[in-house]
């Protein structure tokens, strides 16, 4: 039986660990202290955790809260549903999830939208809190 060209061009299946490794090769992740310093210089911290985690653990003061399923629509500077902070493709964005996994996949998506300076926080919100950086209920 012949294999169609569509099937030949389909990417080979890989596990999530391999996918994370592959997308993280395209940018440099940052730690909590660097994220705080960049935020002080104008970078946009974006918390993509769902509401139950924010209610349980608190939030980072000044972070824009955008749940993951709305991220691309809210951060695309050309989008009709963009957040007021989404002013440029050159904006430095630091995506924060709970532990630093979902944020890496989110950054890959933002890069596809042309937000080439997007990165994520290694260890996520939990690393931020463990570093003793500000958190509000």
N, C-alpha and C positions, 0 to 999 in steps of 0.2 A: 504494500500500500504506500502510495506516495505521500510525503509530508508537504502540506501547503506552505507557501511562502510566509503566510501569517504566522503559522506555528513555528517556522524556523526563526523568525524575527522576534518572537516572544521571549522576554527575559527568562532566564533559568530561575526556578524558585530558590529562594534563600530564606533563612530564618531571620528573625528580628535582630539578633545580635549582629549578623553580617550586614543587614541593612543599616543599622545604627553606625557601625564602623565605616561603611561606605559614605554615608551622608556627612559624617563628622570629619572626613578627610578634606572637605571643601572649605572649612573655616576653622578659626581658632576659638575654642570655648573659653570662658572666663570664670574665675572664682568669685566668691561673694565680695571680698574687699575691692577687687577691680570693678565689679558691677556697681558697687556703691560709689566709687570714685567717678566712674563714667556717668552715673546718674547725676552726680553733683555738677558735672560739666555739660549736662544737657541731653544725655542719652535717655531714651524712653524705656523704662522698665515695664514689661507687659506680663501680667500674671494670668496664666491660662488655666489655673486650677478651677475645678468645679465648686459650686457654692458650699457644699457640705464641708469641704476641706478648708475653705476660707473661714467659715463659721467656727470650725473646730480649732484651727491653728492661728487665725488672725491674718492680717495682710501687711504688706510692705507699704509704709507711708509714701504716697505720691505715685505708686505704681498704677498704671492703667489696667483695669480688670476687663478682660475680653475672654470669654470662654472659648475653648479650642474650636468649636464648630462655627464660630463667627470670625475667627482671626483674619483670614484673607480679605473678607469683605470690609472689615474695620480698619485694616492697615494699608490697603492699596490706595496710594495717593490719587489715583485716577478713578477710584470707585465711587459710586453714587451713595454708598452707605458708610463711607469712611469716617473714622473718628477725627475730631478737630486736630488732634496731634499728628495725624498722618499727612504731613505736608510735603514730603519729598522722598524720592527713592534713595537719597543719600542719608536719610535719617539713621542714626545708630539706634538699633533696637536690641534689647536684651530680653529674650523670652524666658519666662520662669514657670516651670511646672512644679509638681511636688518634690520629685527626686532627680530630675534631669534627664528623663528618657523621652517623654512625649514632646518636650521642648525641642529636642534635636530634630525630630520629624517635622515639627512646625517650622523650624528655621529652614529646612530644605524646601518647604513649600513657599516660604517668603522669598527665598532666593530665586525661585522660578518666577515670582512676580516682579523681579528686578530690585528687590530690597537687599542689595548686595552687602550691606554692612550689618545685617542681622546676625546675631549670635545667641547663645543660650548660656544659662548659668549651670555650671557643673555642680551636681548635687541638688539643684533646685532650691525651693523654698526651705527645705529642711537644712541645707548647708548654710543658707543665709541666717536662719535662726540660730544654728549651732555656732556660728561665728560671732554671735552676740550683737548683730546688727538690728536696727529698729524694726519692731513689729507692733502693730496695734490690733486690739481685739476687733 
